[in-house]
Amino acid sequence: MTKPIAIITGAASGIGKATAQLFASSYDLVLGDIATQKLKELALQLRQQGSVVYTQECDMSNATQIQSLDDSAIRNGKIGAVLNSAGVAQHQAEPQKIYAINLTGTALLLEALTPHMADGATAVCVSSMLSHFPVCQMATGFYAILENPLSPSFYADLEAFTEQYQPFIPDNAYGLSKLDVRLLARKYAAMWGSNNARVVSLSPGMIHTPMSAFEASQPGVQENMDRLLTITPLGRFGQPEEIASAVQLLCSREASFISGVDLLVDGGLTHQALKLFPEGRFNSAPPLTGVDP
């Protein structure tokens, strides 16, 4: 029997890699990443285990490469699952690049997939716990801009709106871009539902990945992570494999009535952090010694 196709962006490391390894026995894989050498090494490993794997260089700020990834999938089978885990964090790029990859790239991918998502197909888009903080949800008028990142005036509209909220917005391009992932999941869930296709977002907390390791190396970030770890109810970082398991559940028949919502996979951290750091500024208080009951 022909296996359905699973498309995974950001597949060369972290959550994307863990999901590719988990999905390899159930799907034929179309893997995209800018780290082409690591992508080839993962593909070789999975092929040696008997999996069918196609790879595609894919920069999520490049519309042509996103379309090529989609084309590669539909040439090789019926799409069953999608994980969009590619992204850049706050200290990895300037704000406009963060928006282009995390936000516009997500919209381009979902738009390209729209004609091909049917009969139980599911897309999971990786957001972040930071998207749940009020500083990223400060005005409902912002939603109308964020939900249309493919508009020709998007960046001009974004700049005009964010000027009202200095100095918060420049420090939160990552959180705002990830809020958009959640909004886009809601938008496309409404569009795809009539074809029995679903889209959800998933917001990880602190997860051991190369991205989080890079962020921890930046001035002041490790201290913030330590502070958050102290108030995480489960008392530890998550692992990429735990996020992959959540993705697997969301793409399964057991989740067939879940669409247009966000799943927090954070060890209980977000709601504890909202009590103590409602603005999302985790360096605004001394180190904590226990979980707020």
Buried (B, 14 or more C-beta within 10 A) or exposed (E): EEBBBBBBBBBBBBBBBBBBBBBBEBBBBBBBBBBBEBBBEBBEBBEEEEBBBBBBBBBBBBBEBBBBBBEBBBEBBBBBBBBBBBBBBBBBBEBBEBBBBBBBBBBBBBBBBBEBBBEBBBBBBBBBBBBBBEBBBBEEEBBEBBBBBEBEEBBEBBEEBBEEBEEBBEBBBBBBBBBBBBBBBBBBBEBBEEBEBBBBBBBBBBBBBBBBEBBBEEEEBEEBBEBBBBBBEEEEBBBBBBBBBBBBEBBBEEBEEBBBBBBBBBBBBBEBBBEBBEEBBBEEEEEBEEBEE
